[in-house]
Amino acid sequence: MFQTLGLSAGNTSCEKIISALLAALVSFSTGAYASMPHTETIGTLPEGSMELLVNEEFFSHDGGFRRDTFGIGFGILDSLSARVYMQYLHNGPISGNDSALGDTFVRLWWYAGGTPGGSLRWGLLSLFRFPTGPNAYSVKRWRNLALGNNELKLGPVAQYEAGPFVLHANLFWIFREKDREGFYNGIYLNPAKKETYSKVLGLNFAADGAFLNGDRLANDYAAGSLALNTDAVYPLIPWVSVYASRRFARVGGEDKRIPVEGMGVNPLLFSAGGRYFFSYNAFAGISTTVSAVRKRHYPGETIGLELRLQF
């Protein structure tokens, strides 16, 4: 290989440089592995780089809605990336007579490594939702577009490469705030207070008011997804995915009547789409999602458009 590059195989410095370059290409995914609408991926921004993204989603339920997402990402370390998303909601698929600010998200991604050769790689993702949008418990119009309460999605993301095909897998637990109950007040970090130790920072599930107490976890739910894409027809990257989630605690009272994921709906979603790469670090994409669960006021179909730039 070194001779092909016009370098001597005995040149230790050149070998080290090329090995480092190959390791970087294996370790850090390009936009081809950027997250899909319902599946997160191991895509890691290189240290010191930035990413801009714009998404448009068109929802079919209740006469149609549109949701704009604007985001910026940062490569903090070689294995740590952070992204911030803000959303804006529109009553109407193209233009409507009413709009509202949606929720805000902070996404932290840690790339943990992989097997020798890089066929299987994995990491840990945490996605924080901040309630800047309408409250889904009390505001009907914007349900399924915003939650308006705190939420934390946490879990592993894995990727397996088999030739030109790449399989992505997610498994998450979503900690959800009940209607304005207070989310982070179940975490105890003050070393001067006795309850910080008795509640083990809030991780003692047997302690009243602790973050992991059973009563606080009753409205949480689990989600999993699988996606498959291929670079066989690059610069076009087609993909397909399936997503499902379920709340395991009994759903009763008002929650059961709210047609929102984790409340009155356990969704099963099928998605497909494609991305076209204008360059190594810029692409545009289109996607469609169909819900196998047909319920009034819950999105049956969604069309998405996206644009991403990395620099």
C-alpha positions as CSV (number, residue, x, y, z in Angstrom):
1,M,0.0,0.0,0.0
2,F,2.8,2.4,0.9
3,Q,4.5,1.8,-2.5
4,T,1.3,2.7,-4.2
5,L,1.4,6.0,-2.4
6,G,5.0,6.5,-3.5
7,L,6.3,5.9,0.0
8,S,8.7,3.4,1.4
9,A,7.2,0.7,3.6
10,G,10.3,1.1,5.8
11,N,9.6,4.7,6.4
12,T,8.4,4.6,10.0
13,S,7.2,8.3,10.0
14,C,5.2,7.9,6.9
15,E,3.6,4.7,8.2
16,K,2.6,6.4,11.4
17,I,1.0,9.4,9.5
18,I,-0.9,7.1,7.2
19,S,-2.0,4.9,10.1
20,A,-3.3,7.9,11.9
21,L,-5.2,9.1,8.9
22,L,-6.8,5.7,8.4
23,A,-7.7,5.5,12.0
24,A,-9.4,8.9,11.8
25,L,-11.4,7.7,8.8
26,V,-12.5,4.6,10.6
27,S,-13.3,6.2,13.9
28,F,-15.3,9.2,12.8
29,S,-18.2,8.9,10.5
30,T,-18.9,11.4,7.8
31,G,-22.4,12.8,7.0
32,A,-23.2,9.5,5.4
33,Y,-23.8,8.3,9.0
34,A,-25.6,11.4,10.2
35,S,-28.6,10.6,12.4
36,M,-31.9,9.7,10.6
37,P,-35.3,11.0,11.7
38,H,-35.9,8.2,14.1
39,T,-32.5,6.6,14.4
40,E,-29.4,8.0,16.0
41,T,-26.0,7.1,14.6
42,I,-22.4,7.2,15.7
43,G,-21.5,10.2,13.5
44,T,-18.9,12.1,15.4
45,L,-17.7,15.6,14.6
46,P,-13.9,15.9,14.5
47,E,-12.4,18.1,17.3
48,G,-12.6,21.7,16.4
49,S,-15.2,21.3,13.6
50,M,-18.7,22.7,13.4
51,E,-22.0,21.6,11.8
52,L,-25.1,23.6,10.7
53,L,-28.4,21.8,10.0
54,V,-31.8,22.8,8.9
55,N,-34.8,20.4,8.9
56,E,-38.3,20.8,7.7
57,E,-41.1,18.3,8.7
58,F,-44.6,18.2,7.3
59,F,-47.2,16.4,9.3
60,S,-50.5,15.1,8.0
61,H,-52.7,15.0,11.1
62,D,-55.4,17.6,11.9
63,G,-55.2,19.4,8.6
64,G,-51.4,19.5,8.6
65,F,-48.5,21.1,10.5
66,R,-44.9,22.1,9.7
67,R,-42.0,22.1,12.1
68,D,-38.7,23.9,11.5
69,T,-35.5,22.7,13.2
70,F,-32.3,24.7,13.3
71,G,-29.2,23.4,14.9
72,I,-25.5,23.8,15.4
73,G,-23.0,21.2,16.4
74,F,-19.5,21.3,17.8
75,G,-16.6,18.8,17.9
76,I,-15.4,19.2,21.4
77,L,-12.9,16.3,21.6
78,D,-12.1,13.6,19.2
79,S,-14.7,11.4,20.8
80,L,-17.1,14.0,22.1
81,S,-19.6,16.0,20.2
82,A,-22.4,18.4,21.2
83,R,-25.3,19.8,19.3
84,V,-28.0,22.3,20.1
85,Y,-31.4,22.3,18.3
86,M,-34.3,24.8,18.4
87,Q,-37.7,24.2,16.8
88,Y,-40.5,26.4,15.5
89,L,-44.0,25.2,14.9
90,H,-46.6,26.2,12.2
91,N,-50.3,25.5,12.1
92,G,-50.5,24.5,8.4
93,P,-48.3,22.4,6.0
94,I,-47.0,25.4,4.1
95,S,-48.2,28.6,5.8
96,G,-50.7,29.0,8.6
97,N,-52.4,31.5,10.7
98,D,-50.7,30.5,13.9
99,S,-47.1,29.7,14.9
100,A,-45.3,28.9,18.2
101,L,-41.8,28.3,19.5
102,G,-41.1,24.6,20.0
103,D,-38.8,22.8,22.4
104,T,-35.0,23.1,22.6
105,F,-32.6,20.2,22.7
106,V,-29.0,19.6,23.7
107,R,-27.4,16.4,22.3
108,L,-24.2,15.0,23.8
109,W,-22.5,12.1,22.0
110,W,-19.6,10.1,23.3
111,Y,-17.9,7.7,20.8
112,A,-16.7,4.8,22.9
113,G,-14.7,2.7,20.3
114,G,-15.2,-0.5,18.4
115,T,-13.8,-3.9,17.5
116,P,-10.5,-4.4,15.8
117,G,-11.0,-3.5,12.1
118,G,-13.9,-1.2,12.9
119,S,-16.8,-3.4,11.7
120,L,-18.7,-2.9,15.0
121,R,-18.6,0.5,16.7
122,W,-20.6,2.0,19.5
123,G,-21.1,4.9,21.9
124,L,-23.4,6.6,24.4
125,L,-26.0,9.3,23.6
126,S,-27.9,11.7,25.9
127,L,-30.5,14.0,24.5
128,F,-31.9,16.7,26.8
129,R,-35.3,18.3,26.0
130,F,-35.9,21.7,27.5
131,P,-39.6,22.9,27.7
132,T,-39.6,26.1,25.6
133,G,-42.6,24.8,23.6
134,P,-46.3,24.5,24.4
135,N,-47.3,22.0,27.2
136,A,-48.6,18.9,25.5
137,Y,-50.6,18.0,28.7
138,S,-52.8,21.0,28.4
139,V,-52.4,22.5,24.9
140,K,-54.0,20.3,22.3
141,R,-53.0,22.1,19.1
142,W,-49.3,21.4,19.2
143,R,-49.3,17.9,20.6
144,N,-46.8,15.6,18.8
145,L,-44.8,18.6,17.7
146,A,-43.7,19.8,21.2
147,L,-43.9,18.4,24.7
148,G,-43.3,21.5,26.8
149,N,-41.8,19.5,29.7
150,N,-38.3,18.3,30.5
151,E,-37.1,15.0,29.1
152,L,-33.9,13.0,29.0
153,K,-33.2,10.3,26.4
154,L,-30.3,8.1,27.4
155,G,-28.8,4.9,25.9
156,P,-26.3,3.1,23.6
157,V,-26.0,3.5,19.8
158,A,-24.2,0.9,17.7
159,Q,-23.2,0.5,14.1
160,Y,-22.2,-2.6,12.1
161,E,-20.6,-2.4,8.7
162,A,-20.9,-5.3,6.2
163,G,-19.4,-4.3,2.9
164,P,-21.4,-1.4,1.4
165,F,-24.2,-1.8,3.9
166,V,-24.3,-0.2,7.4
167,L,-26.7,-1.3,10.1
168,H,-27.5,1.2,12.9
169,A,-29.2,0.2,16.2
170,N,-30.6,2.3,19.1
171,L,-31.9,1.4,22.5
172,F,-33.0,4.2,24.8
173,W,-34.8,4.9,28.1
174,I,-36.6,8.2,28.1
175,F,-37.0,9.9,31.4
176,R,-40.0,12.2,31.1
177,E,-41.3,14.9,33.4
178,K,-44.9,14.7,34.4
179,D,-47.0,17.7,33.9
180,R,-44.8,20.4,35.4
181,E,-43.8,18.2,38.3
182,G,-40.2,19.4,38.5
183,F,-37.6,17.3,36.7
184,Y,-34.2,18.0,38.1
185,N,-35.3,18.6,41.7
186,G,-35.0,14.8,42.1
187,I,-31.2,15.1,41.8
188,Y,-29.3,16.0,45.0
189,L,-25.7,17.3,44.6
190,N,-25.2,19.6,47.6
191,P,-22.5,17.8,49.7
192,A,-23.5,19.8,52.8
193,K,-27.0,18.2,52.9
194,K,-27.7,14.8,54.5
195,E,-30.3,13.9,51.9
196,T,-27.6,14.0,49.2
197,Y,-26.1,10.9,50.7
198,S,-29.3,9.2,51.9
199,K,-30.7,9.5,48.4
200,V,-27.4,8.7,46.7
201,L,-27.5,11.9,44.6
202,G,-31.0,11.0,43.6
203,L,-30.2,7.5,42.4
204,N,-31.8,5.7,45.4
205,F,-35.0,4.2,43.8
206,A,-36.4,3.5,47.3
207,A,-36.2,7.1,48.5
208,D,-39.2,9.4,48.1
209,G,-38.5,12.2,45.7
210,A,-35.3,10.7,44.3
211,F,-34.9,11.0,40.5
212,L,-35.0,7.2,40.1
213,N,-37.9,6.7,42.5
214,G,-40.6,4.4,41.1
215,D,-43.3,7.0,41.2
216,R,-41.3,9.4,39.1
217,L,-40.4,6.7,36.6
218,A,-44.1,5.7,36.0
219,N,-44.5,7.8,32.9
220,D,-41.1,7.0,31.4
221,Y,-40.8,4.7,28.4
222,A,-38.3,2.8,26.2
223,A,-37.6,3.2,22.5
224,G,-35.6,1.2,20.0
225,S,-34.9,1.4,16.3
226,L,-33.0,-0.2,13.5
227,A,-31.8,1.5,10.3
228,L,-29.9,0.3,7.2
229,N,-28.1,2.5,4.6
230,T,-25.6,2.0,1.9
231,D,-23.0,4.0,0.0
232,A,-23.1,1.6,-3.0
233,V,-24.7,4.4,-5.2
234,Y,-22.8,7.3,-3.6
235,P,-23.2,10.3,-3.8
236,L,-26.7,9.1,-3.1
237,I,-27.1,7.4,0.3
238,P,-30.5,5.6,0.5
239,W,-31.8,4.3,3.9
240,V,-34.7,2.6,5.6
241,S,-35.6,2.3,9.3
242,V,-38.1,1.0,11.8
243,Y,-38.9,2.6,15.2
244,A,-41.0,1.5,18.1
245,S,-41.5,2.6,21.7
246,R,-43.5,1.5,24.7
247,R,-44.4,2.7,28.1
248,F,-44.4,-0.2,30.5
249,A,-46.2,1.3,33.5
250,R,-50.0,1.3,33.3
251,V,-51.3,4.3,31.4
252,G,-54.4,5.7,33.0
253,G,-56.4,8.9,33.7
254,E,-55.8,11.8,31.5
255,D,-52.5,10.4,30.1
256,K,-54.4,7.6,28.3
257,R,-56.6,10.2,26.5
258,I,-53.6,12.2,25.2
259,P,-52.5,10.9,21.7
260,V,-48.8,11.4,22.3
261,E,-45.9,8.9,22.4
262,G,-45.4,7.6,25.9
263,M,-48.9,8.5,26.9
264,G,-51.8,7.3,24.8
265,V,-49.8,5.9,21.9
266,N,-47.1,3.2,21.6
267,P,-45.9,3.9,18.1
268,L,-44.5,1.7,15.3
269,L,-43.0,3.8,12.6
270,F,-41.5,2.8,9.2
271,S,-39.3,5.4,7.4
272,A,-37.3,5.6,4.2
273,G,-35.3,8.3,2.5
274,G,-32.2,9.4,0.7
275,R,-29.3,11.9,1.0
276,Y,-27.4,13.4,-1.9
277,F,-23.9,14.6,-1.2
278,F,-22.8,17.8,-2.9
279,S,-19.3,17.3,-1.3
280,Y,-17.8,15.3,1.5
281,N,-19.2,17.6,4.1
282,A,-22.5,18.9,2.6
283,F,-25.7,17.0,1.8
284,A,-29.4,17.4,1.3
285,G,-32.0,14.7,2.1
286,I,-35.6,13.8,1.9
287,S,-37.6,11.2,4.0
288,T,-41.0,9.9,4.6
289,T,-42.4,8.2,7.7
290,V,-45.6,6.1,8.0
291,S,-47.2,5.1,11.3
292,A,-48.6,1.6,11.6
293,V,-50.6,2.9,14.6
294,R,-53.5,4.9,13.3
295,K,-55.1,7.1,15.9
296,R,-57.0,10.3,15.8
297,H,-54.8,13.5,16.3
298,Y,-51.7,11.4,15.9
299,P,-49.4,11.8,12.8
300,G,-50.1,9.2,10.2
301,E,-47.6,10.4,7.7
302,T,-44.6,12.7,7.9
303,I,-42.4,14.1,5.1
304,G,-39.0,15.5,6.0
305,L,-36.4,17.7,4.2
306,E,-32.9,18.3,5.6
307,L,-29.7,20.2,4.8
308,R,-26.4,19.8,6.6
309,L,-23.0,21.6,6.3
310,Q,-19.8,20.7,8.2
311,F,-16.8,22.9,8.3
